[in-house]
Amino acid sequence: MDEKTIFDAIRETVAERTDANMDDIKMESTFRELGIDSLDTVELLMNLEDKLGVTIEVDKKLETVKDLVDFIAAL
């Protein structure tokens, strides 16, 4: 799966959860800046699993959107 597809899915999902403008969600954005806390992260990952058709088991701290894009791309 390519990074653009993953990034677009993350942007869309974060925008739905936080009412943020998709254009404001950048690769370097941190989840904290976007208003995503640890509980939101779990729900975000479940939504992304459904959208992308992958199983995401995070075993390290992901702080930025790029961290998550890279993690999913490596699955």
C-alpha angles and dihedrals in degrees: 000000000000125000094243092058091048093045092049091050091050092047092049093047094046091047090052092050098044105025087237119152109257090226089061092058108091134174090254094050113118119224088235090057089050093052095251114144129185094276091048089050092060091051091044091054092048090051091048091050089056094045096045100033094233136117112240117199107173114204098172139045114276112196105170136042088246090056089057094043090052092046094052093043089056093055 
